[in-house]
Amino acid sequence: MFEGKTCSLLRAFTTYTLKRLRSHGKQVVALVTSIRHETGKAASGFARDNAYVTATWTDPRTGQTHTFWTWIMNSRPLFTRGSLVPVLIDPKNPKRYTLDLESLLVASYHSDRGS
């Protein structure tokens, strides 16, 4: 029961953060520096094919480099190491971010359809 509540709270926080960044965040373009794949079976017995993606961006104003990461669960990324990916950041605190990979899926879908 505790795990279910924890997952629900985490999901709600993630959704809130994403909405907030989409409305008040700044989009930057980061360089994918690594993609680590993990495949096999989860403890529950279900197959898994996850990717751990790391990307970096250097703030041109401060020269500070920021590292971003995310999990892509049960699918393979549509990009490779060296690709550029969009990241939404909180301009006041770049440690609050989300890799905006959903926009890549939409762009890929439209290019596959010839749009």
N, C-alpha and C positions, 0 to 999 in steps of 0.2 A: 504494500500500500504506500509506503514512504517513497519507493522508487517511482511509482506512478505520479505522485504529486510533484516530485522533483522534476521529472520529465515535462510535466505540464507547465510548471513555472519557468523552466528553461525555454520551452517553446514560446511561451507568452513574452518573455523578455526578448528573445531573438526577433520575434515578429515586431514588437514595439521598436526595437533598435533599427531594424530594417526600414520601417515606415518613417521613422525620424530622420534617418540618413537620406532617404529618397526625397524628403521634403526640405531638409535644411543642410544636407551635406554637400560636399564638393567632390566632383569626380576627378580622379587623377588616373594616369596610365602607368601601370607597374610592369616590370620585366619578370617573367616567370624564370626563377632560378633553379627550381627542382620540382620534380613530380615523382613521388614514391608510390608504387602500387602495392597493395596488399590484397591477396586473393586467398581463398580457402573456405573453411566453414567456421561460422560463428559458434559460440557455445550453445546456442539454441539449435544448431544443426543446419541452419539455412546457409546456402552459399553466399559468399560476399566477394565483391570486386570493388574495392575502394581505392581512392587516390588521395594522397596528402600533398597539397600544392603550396609551394612557397614562392612569393614574389617580392620584389623590392622596388622602392621609389625613392628618389632623392628630391627633397624639397628645394626648389631653385632659390627660394628666398634665404633659407638658413644653411643650406648645404648638408643638412642632416638626412641620413638614409633611414628609411622606415622599412621594416620587414612585415609582411602580411602572410597569413596562412589560412587554409581552410581544408575541410574534408569534402570530397565528392563521393557520395555513397552510392554504391551499386550501379555505377556507370563509369565509363572512361572519359577523360576530358577531351574536348574538341580542339585542344591546342597542345603545343609541345614546349619543351624547355627553350627559352629564347623568345617566346611569343610575348606580345603585349596584351595585357588584360585590364579592364576597367576596375577601379576600386573606388568605392564611396567612402570618404573619410569625414570625420567631424573636424572642421578647420581649426577649432580651438583645442582639440585633443586628437591627433591622428592615431592614437592607440585605440580609438573607437572607430571601427571600420567594418566594411563587408566587401568581399570580392564580389563584384556584380556580374557573376557568371551567367545569370539568367538572361542578360542582354545578349550574350554570345550565343546562347541556344536559339533565341528569337532570330538573330541575324543569320545563323546557320540554316534555320528552317526556311527563311525567306530566300536565301541564295539557292537552296536545294530546289525550291519551287520555281526558280527563274524570275522572282520578283525583284 
